[in-house]
Amino acid sequence: MNKYWSELAKRLDPYVPGEQPKDRKYIKLNTNENPYGPSPKVLEAIRDCTDERLKLYPDPTCDMLLSAAAEYYGLKKEQIFAGNGSDEILAFAFMAFFDPDRTILFPDITYTFYPVYTSLFNLDYKLVKVTDDFGIPEEEFYNSPGGVIIANPNAPTGKFMSVSSIKRILDNNLSNVVIVDEAYIDFGGESAVKLVDKYPNLLVVHTFSKSRSLAGMRIGFAIGNSELIEALNRVKNSFNSYTLDRLAIVAGTEAFKDNGYFEETRNKVISTRERVTVELCKLGFSISESVANFIFARHNTIKALDMFRELRARGILVRYFKKQRIDNLLRISIGSDEEMDVFLAEVGDIVREN
């Protein structure tokens, strides 16, 4: 079958997303989705936009959405780029700012799409080993040959690096672009967006999939110096001029406007995360401190793979990574209080049975 494949297709080791099974109803705590739906105002706006205008191409500049984003962040439209989820934006950024002959740096435990992109775009990279408690060693990212990408909070650990540390990494990479992937920043961390006016080498990437409950719409943003944004637009318009459809543009715009709903739901997730962390510790888990909408947990006696399989059999999905250094931990997304109560009850039963 693969005799028709290009050499590129043959060498790729694709990203593997969290499973979305359809064989039964599950409590899904495996893909970091928000348990609370989109803002009712977002849904109303989508319904109002679902008409004959869908026969027309969407605005390739996403002007309405960029205007809403600029107002929200207190920036200029020229400092913001919109794309089809943060994954697409990251792909564009790898093409726009990293070169094959200049090695880039990222942590050895992080979002697994990064090494996939390096293979896709024929880039060299070096993994920086995180500490035993999953902290990112700041100084190891100084003076990168070709650039830096850091997920902050990191995935799948949930660990956060301070903005002051990001600032020092920027100061020590003035000739390179530093990408800060802030997919989970709204659940407790401090954003590096405040630094974009001072650092022309900083690109911050956000998504609406997590804190704004729009994973199904695929809306992402990059925020940075206008020259960086121009480079992203050059790549985008050489690939696909219409990365966001009409409904996504409207949905993202309304999501920015309904800040009250955003604050309410993200605070619910934060509160539930803290409660579940306490309860799991009582059941014998060790948990990495998280400021994301998930926790990274290891049971003191039960192997992670065994716990993963037992939970799945009971209708609860969590994420297991068969990877060195983290193959005895589970990433557990934060669901609603009701979902997490069921999860805690089942975990308690598993612990008692073992």
Sequence and secondary structure as in RCSB ss.txt:
>XXXX:A:sequence
MNKYWSELAKRLDPYVPGEQPKDRKYIKLNTNENPYGPSPKVLEAIRDCTDERLKLYPDPTCDMLLSAAAEYYGL
KKEQIFAGNGSDEILAFAFMAFFDPDRTILFPDITYTFYPVYTSLFNLDYKLVKVTDDFGIPEEEFYNSPGGVII
ANPNAPTGKFMSVSSIKRILDNNLSNVVIVDEAYIDFGGESAVKLVDKYPNLLVVHTFSKSRSLAGMRIGFAIGN
SELIEALNRVKNSFNSYTLDRLAIVAGTEAFKDNGYFEETRNKVISTRERVTVELCKLGFSISESVANFIFARHN
TIKALDMFRELRARGILVRYFKKQRIDNLLRISIGSDEEMDVFLAEVGDIVREN
>XXXX:A:secstr
 GGGS HHHHH           SS  EE SS   SS   HHHHHHHHHH SGGGGS   TT HHHHHHHHHHHT 
 GGGEEEESHHHHHHHHHHHHH  TTS EEEESSS THHHHHHHHTT  EEEE   TT    GGGGTT SS EEE
ESS TTT     HHHHHHHHHT TTS EEEE TTGGGT   GGGGTTT TTEEEEEESSSTTS TTT  EEEEE 
HHHHHHHHHHHTTT S  S HHHHHHHHHHHH HHHHHHHHHHHHHHHHHHHHHHHHTTEEEE   SSEEEEEES
SS HHHHHHHHHHTTEE EE  STTTTT EEEE   HHHHHHHHHHHHHHHHH 
